[in-house]
């Protein structure tokens, strides 16, 4: 994937993630305000579950946002499309599916297994 196309897609993803993070932060703040009021015990469990879900989605969005920013930095320094672990090329198909990818498929698999 050429870097101009990658930059455009990454900037679009970045903007969408920033919008999502703003919305999710608002939901998290609203969940916190709701928890300040006395609740029926049955509602408390549902609200906690919703709050936890919001926090989990917010965490994923922030992580992806960080990956997108890292990919944009790699474009700037000329290392975009090169695996950060082994130095081989990241396949175009992988970059098209996940433009923020920093590892080749093999290294990503190793990295994912180590994180478990």
C-alpha positions in Angstrom: 0.0 0.0 0.0 1.5 3.4 -0.9 2.0 5.8 1.9 -0.3 8.5 0.6 -3.2 6.1 0.6 -2.2 4.8 4.0 -2.0 8.3 5.4 -5.4 9.2 4.2 -7.0 6.1 5.6 -5.2 6.4 8.9 -6.3 10.0 9.2 -9.9 9.0 8.5 -9.7 6.3 11.2 -8.1 8.7 13.6 -10.9 11.2 13.2 -13.5 8.5 13.6 -11.8 7.2 16.7 -11.5 10.6 18.2 -15.3 11.1 17.7 -16.0 7.8 19.3 -13.8 8.4 22.2 -15.5 11.8 22.9 -18.9 10.1 22.8 -17.7 7.2 25.0 -16.2 9.6 27.5 -19.5 11.4 27.8 -21.3 8.1 28.4 -18.7 7.2 31.1 -19.2 10.6 32.8 -23.0 10.1 32.6 -22.6 6.6 34.1 -20.6 8.1 37.0 -23.3 10.8 37.6 -26.1 8.2 37.6 -24.2 6.0 40.1 -24.3 8.9 42.6 -28.0 8.6 43.0 -29.7 5.9 45.1 -30.8 3.0 42.9 -32.9 -0.1 43.0 -30.6 -3.0 43.6 -31.7 -4.6 40.3 -30.9 -1.4 38.4 -27.5 -1.1 40.0 -26.3 -4.4 38.4 -27.5 -3.3 35.0 -25.9 0.1 35.3 -22.6 -1.4 36.5 -22.6 -3.8 33.5 -23.3 -0.9 31.1 -20.5 1.2 32.7 -18.1 -1.7 32.5 -19.0 -2.2 28.8 -18.5 1.5 28.1 -15.1 1.4 29.8 -14.0 -1.7 27.8 -15.0 -0.2 24.5 -13.3 3.1 25.5 -10.1 1.2 26.3 -10.2 -0.6 22.9 -10.8 2.7 21.1 -7.9 4.4 22.9 -5.6 1.5 22.1 -6.5 1.6 18.4 -6.1 5.4 18.4 -2.6 5.0 19.8 -1.8 2.4 17.1 -3.0 4.7 14.4 -0.9 7.6 15.7 2.1 5.2 15.8 1.5 4.2 12.2 1.3 7.9 11.1 4.7 8.4 12.9 6.1 5.4 11.0 5.0 7.0 7.7 6.7 10.3 8.7 10.0 8.5 9.5 9.8 6.2 6.5 9.4 2.8 8.3 5.7 2.3 7.5 5.1 -1.2 6.1 8.1 -2.7 7.9 7.6 -5.1 10.7 8.8 -3.5 14.0 10.0 -6.9 15.3 11.8 -8.6 12.4 12.2 -5.8 9.9 10.5 -7.7 7.0 7.8 -6.2 5.0 4.2 -6.2 6.3 2.1 -7.7 3.5 -0.1 -5.2 1.6 -3.2 -7.2 2.2 -2.6 -6.9 6.0 -2.1 -3.2 5.7 -5.2 -2.8 3.6 -7.2 -4.7 6.2 -5.5 -3.0 9.2 -3.6 0.0 8.1 -2.2 0.6 11.6 -0.6 -2.9 11.7 3.0 -2.7 12.9 4.0 -6.4 12.6 4.0 -9.0 9.9 1.5 -11.8 10.3 4.1 -14.2 11.8 5.4 -11.7 14.3 1.9 -10.6 15.2 1.0 -14.2 16.0 4.1 -14.6 18.2 3.3 -11.3 20.0 -0.3 -12.3 20.6 0.7 -15.7 22.1 3.2 -14.0 24.5 0.5 -11.6 25.7 -1.8 -14.4 26.9 
